[in-house]
Amino acid sequence: MNESTLLLFAQNALTVTLIITGPVLIASLVLGSLVSLFQAATQINEVTLTFVPKILGSILIFVLLGTWMGEKIMAFTADIFNNLPAFVQ
């Protein structure tokens, strides 16, 4: 395995990771900002109020995009197994 193959593998792994985690992180960021805005407007400082919407939003994203995420992971895994002889050499 030469350096370019290893760097390409690492780049693909990071790209797939960012693509898979992106929607969940964006949903958590948006919901967290909205809850923080609501808490600042109403002066309610309940700690659990920030976690519940984020968890529900993450579950909703997983339900809506779970098959797409699984397909991306399966394609990446299949690509790894298909290129396994090149990694060994």
N, CA, C and O of each residue as an XYZ file, in Angstrom:
356
protein
N       0.857     -1.170      0.000
C       0.000      0.000      0.000
C       0.902      1.231      0.000
O       1.753      1.391      0.875
N       0.708      2.084     -0.978
C       1.516      3.298     -1.031
C       0.779      4.451     -0.345
O      -0.361      4.313      0.098
N       1.455      5.565     -0.277
C       0.899      6.711      0.462
C      -0.348      7.289     -0.193
O      -1.280      7.706      0.495
N      -0.366      7.314     -1.515
C      -1.521      7.901     -2.191
C      -2.786      7.063     -1.957
O      -3.875      7.617     -1.812
N      -2.647      5.746     -1.921
C      -3.798      4.890     -1.656
C      -4.310      5.100     -0.244
O      -5.518      5.158     -0.011
N      -3.387      5.212      0.691
C      -3.777      5.435      2.085
C      -4.442      6.793      2.268
O      -5.438      6.909      2.982
N      -3.896      7.811      1.630
C      -4.500      9.143      1.727
C      -5.876      9.190      1.066
O      -6.786      9.849      1.568
N      -6.025      8.498     -0.048
C      -7.335      8.437     -0.705
C      -8.357      7.719      0.167
O      -9.509      8.143      0.262
N      -7.932      6.634      0.803
C      -8.819      5.906      1.715
C      -9.230      6.792      2.892
O     -10.404      6.827      3.259
N      -8.276      7.504      3.482
C      -8.586      8.386      4.609
C      -9.503      9.530      4.184
O     -10.414      9.906      4.921
N      -9.264     10.076      3.006
C     -10.111     11.160      2.510
C     -11.541     10.673      2.274
O     -12.499     11.361      2.627
N     -11.682      9.507      1.687
C     -13.021      8.946      1.466
C     -13.729      8.651      2.783
O     -14.932      8.877      2.906
N     -12.990      8.151      3.763
C     -13.589      7.862      5.072
C     -14.086      9.138      5.734
O     -15.187      9.161      6.284
N     -13.294     10.192      5.690
C     -13.716     11.458      6.289
C     -14.895     12.080      5.537
O     -15.797     12.651      6.149
N     -14.881     11.966      4.223
C     -15.981     12.511      3.430
C     -17.292     11.797      3.738
O     -18.325     12.440      3.923
N     -17.247     10.477      3.792
C     -18.458      9.720      4.111
C     -18.937     10.045      5.523
O     -20.139     10.161      5.762
N     -17.998     10.192      6.458
C     -18.368     10.546      7.832
C     -19.069     11.895      7.890
O     -20.085     12.037      8.572
N     -18.541     12.877      7.189
C     -19.172     14.206      7.182
C     -20.533     14.187      6.497
O     -21.459     14.868      6.935
N     -20.656     13.410      5.423
C     -21.937     13.338      4.719
C     -22.987     12.657      5.589
O     -24.144     13.075      5.608
N     -22.591     11.614      6.304
C     -23.538     10.871      7.138
C     -23.959     11.692      8.364
O     -25.142     11.734      8.705
N     -23.007     12.336      9.016
C     -23.322     13.044     10.257
C     -23.855     14.452     10.035
O     -24.406     15.058     10.954
N     -23.696     14.978      8.826
C     -24.103     16.352      8.547
C     -25.561     16.670      8.856
O     -25.825     17.628      9.581
N     -26.515     15.904      8.336
C     -27.923     16.238      8.606
C     -28.291     16.199     10.092
O     -29.064     17.034     10.562
N     -27.748     15.245     10.819
C     -28.058     15.149     12.251
C     -27.464     16.347     12.993
O     -28.123     16.932     13.852
N     -26.234     16.710     12.668
C     -25.601     17.847     13.337
C     -26.291     19.165     12.999
O     -26.450     20.025     13.864
N     -26.694     19.319     11.762
C     -27.382     20.552     11.367
C     -28.733     20.656     12.059
O     -29.109     21.728     12.532
N     -29.464     19.547     12.121
C     -30.759     19.560     12.811
C     -30.578     19.880     14.297
O     -31.359     20.644     14.863
N     -29.565     19.306     14.924
C     -29.310     19.592     16.338
C     -28.920     21.047     16.547
O     -29.329     21.670     17.527
N     -28.130     21.588     15.626
C     -27.727     22.984     15.724
C     -28.920     23.922     15.596
O     -29.053     24.874     16.365
N     -29.779     23.655     14.630
C     -30.953     24.513     14.419
C     -31.907     24.414     15.605
O     -32.387     25.431     16.106
N     -32.182     23.195     16.051
C     -33.096     23.034     17.188
C     -32.512     23.626     18.465
O     -33.238     24.232     19.253
N     -31.218     23.458     18.677
C     -30.577     24.052     19.851
C     -30.645     25.568     19.837
O     -30.871     26.197     20.870
N     -30.450     26.151     18.666
C     -30.539     27.613     18.547
C     -31.960     28.107     18.798
O     -32.161     29.121     19.467
N     -32.943     27.391     18.259
C     -34.333     27.797     18.483
C     -34.727     27.672     19.954
O     -35.416     28.540     20.489
N     -34.295     26.602     20.605
C     -34.605     26.430     22.022
C     -33.900     27.495     22.852
O     -34.477     28.019     23.804
N     -32.661     27.819     22.501
C     -31.943     28.870     23.227
C     -32.613     30.226     23.055
O     -32.693     31.016     23.996
N     -33.087     30.485     21.853
C     -33.819     31.734     21.600
C     -35.100     31.772     22.415
O     -35.441     32.803     22.994
N     -35.817     30.642     22.462
C     -37.038     30.553     23.261
C     -36.739     30.749     24.748
O     -37.475     31.447     25.445
N     -35.660     30.133     25.230
C     -35.307     30.274     26.642
C     -34.903     31.705     26.968
O     -35.230     32.214     28.040
N     -34.193     32.358     26.046
C     -33.803     33.747     26.296
C     -35.022     34.671     26.291
O     -35.074     35.635     27.054
N     -35.997     34.379     25.437
C     -37.182     35.234     25.356
C     -38.094     35.046     26.559
O     -38.708     36.005     27.026
N     -38.189     33.825     27.062
C     -39.103     33.554     28.167
C     -38.408     33.461     29.521
O     -39.071     33.354     30.553
N     -37.076     33.500     29.523
C     -36.267     33.395     30.746
C     -36.542     32.092     31.500
O     -36.513     32.060     32.730
N     -36.805     31.035     30.763
C     -36.931     29.701     31.344
C     -35.567     29.035     31.224
O     -35.057     28.853     30.119
N     -34.980     28.676     32.349
C     -33.653     28.071     32.337
C     -33.716     26.614     32.767
O     -33.038     26.208     33.710
N     -34.514     25.846     32.088
C     -34.621     24.422     32.372
C     -33.585     23.682     31.533
O     -33.536     23.841     30.314
N     -32.766     22.881     32.183
C     -31.674     22.202     31.499
C     -32.191     21.149     30.532
O     -31.664     21.009     29.429
N     -33.206     20.415     30.930
C     -33.710     19.338     30.075
C     -34.426     19.870     28.842
O     -34.626     19.127     27.881
N     -34.811     21.127     28.850
C     -35.507     21.704     27.704
C     -34.606     21.756     26.474
O     -35.099     21.746     25.346
N     -33.308     21.811     26.678
C     -32.409     21.857     25.525
C     -32.155     20.470     24.927
O     -31.920     20.352     23.725
N     -32.200     19.431     25.746
C     -31.852     18.098     25.268
C     -33.001     17.369     24.573
O     -32.778     16.669     23.586
N     -34.194     17.522     25.065
C     -35.327     16.776     24.523
C     -35.588     17.108     23.053
O     -35.734     16.179     22.260
N     -35.654     18.379     22.645
C     -35.874     18.649     21.212
C     -34.727     18.154     20.333
O     -34.961     17.703     19.212
N     -33.488     18.232     20.830
C     -32.355     17.742     20.045
C     -32.441     16.232     19.847
O     -32.178     15.737     18.752
N     -32.802     15.506     20.880
C     -32.922     14.054     20.775
C     -34.062     13.689     19.832
O     -33.909     12.813     18.981
N     -35.204     14.356     19.980
C     -36.332     14.077     19.094
C     -36.015     14.424     17.642
O     -36.403     13.700     16.725
N     -35.310     15.533     17.437
C     -34.904     15.918     16.078
C     -33.932     14.922     15.476
O     -34.027     14.595     14.293
N     -32.998     14.436     16.284
C     -32.046     13.436     15.795
C     -32.757     12.142     15.434
O     -32.456     11.533     14.407
N     -33.687     11.720     16.261
C     -34.455     10.504     15.959
C     -35.257     10.693     14.674
O     -35.328      9.777     13.854
N     -35.861     11.869     14.487
C     -36.622     12.147     13.274
C     -35.726     12.102     12.036
O     -36.119     11.556     11.006
N     -34.532     12.670     12.132
C     -33.595     12.636     11.006
C     -33.188     11.204     10.697
O     -33.107     10.821      9.530
N     -32.927     10.402     11.742
C     -32.569      9.006     11.515
C     -33.711      8.233     10.869
O     -33.478      7.371     10.022
N     -34.940      8.536     11.263
C     -36.090      7.849     10.667
C     -36.248      8.262      9.203
O     -36.505      7.417      8.345
N     -36.098      9.545      8.918
C     -36.299     10.032      7.559
C     -35.143      9.674      6.625
O     -35.369      9.312      5.470
N     -33.907      9.773      7.119
C     -32.739      9.589      6.254
C     -31.940      8.336      6.572
O     -30.830      8.166      6.067
N     -32.482      7.463      7.396
C     -31.737      6.277      7.810
C     -31.374      5.360      6.666
O     -30.266      4.827      6.632
N     -32.290      5.163      5.719
C     -31.987      4.281      4.594
C     -30.908      4.884      3.700
O     -30.041      4.169      3.198
N     -30.963      6.192      3.505
C     -29.936      6.869      2.711
C     -28.577      6.767      3.386
O     -27.568      6.518      2.726
N     -28.548      6.959      4.707
C     -27.293      6.832      5.450
C     -26.749      5.409      5.354
O     -25.550      5.203      5.167
N     -27.636      4.443      5.484
C     -27.223      3.050      5.378
C     -26.674      2.716      3.997
O     -25.702      1.970      3.871
N     -27.302      3.272      2.959
C     -26.812      3.043      1.601
C     -25.424      3.629      1.401
O     -24.577      3.010      0.757
N     -25.182      4.819      1.947
C     -23.861      5.443      1.847
C     -22.806      4.599      2.557
O     -21.710      4.396      2.034
N     -23.139      4.114      3.741
C     -22.188      3.295      4.496
C     -21.935      1.970      3.777
O     -20.796      1.508      3.712
N     -22.980      1.365      3.243
C     -22.816      0.100      2.523
C     -21.985      0.289      1.256
O     -21.164     -0.567      0.929
N     -22.185      1.392      0.543
C     -21.397      1.657     -0.665
C     -19.928      1.856     -0.313
O     -19.047      1.361     -1.016
N     -19.662      2.581      0.778
C     -18.286      2.791      1.212
C     -17.641      1.478      1.631
O     -16.485      1.218      1.297
N     -18.381      0.651      2.358
C     -17.858     -0.645      2.790
C     -17.605     -1.560      1.604
O     -16.587     -2.250      1.560
N     -18.521     -1.572      0.641
C     -18.322     -2.380     -0.563
C     -17.108     -1.901     -1.341
O     -16.364     -2.711     -1.894
N     -16.904     -0.597     -1.387
C     -15.729     -0.042     -2.061
C     -14.442     -0.480     -1.371
O     -13.453     -0.793     -2.034
N     -14.456     -0.503     -0.049
C     -13.280     -0.975      0.695
C     -12.984     -2.426      0.363
O     -11.839     -2.778      0.082
N     -14.015     -3.278      0.392
C     -13.801     -4.692      0.111
C     -13.394     -4.924     -1.348
O     -12.599     -5.822     -1.625
N     -13.919     -4.139     -2.273
C     -13.522     -4.279     -3.676
C     -12.075     -3.857     -3.909
O     -11.400     -4.404     -4.781
N     -11.600     -2.891     -3.136
C     -10.223     -2.409     -3.287
C      -9.257     -3.055     -2.314
O      -8.107     -2.628     -2.207
N      -9.702     -4.070     -1.611
C      -8.849     -4.733     -0.630
C      -7.563     -5.305     -1.235
O      -6.516     -5.204     -0.595
N      -7.587     -5.896     -2.423
C      -6.314     -6.361     -2.987
C      -5.312     -5.241     -3.222
O      -4.106     -5.456     -3.099
N      -5.792     -4.053     -3.556
C      -4.879     -2.930     -3.746
C      -4.288     -2.458     -2.426
O      -3.167     -1.951     -2.397
N      -5.033     -2.620     -1.327
C      -4.516     -2.221     -0.021
C      -3.424     -3.175      0.455
O      -2.494     -2.757      1.144
N      -3.528     -4.426      0.098
C      -2.569     -5.433      0.579
C      -1.235     -5.301     -0.136
O      -0.186     -5.496      0.476
N      -1.259     -4.975     -1.408
C      -0.016     -4.898     -2.181
C       0.845     -3.782     -1.765
O       1.924     -3.593     -2.326
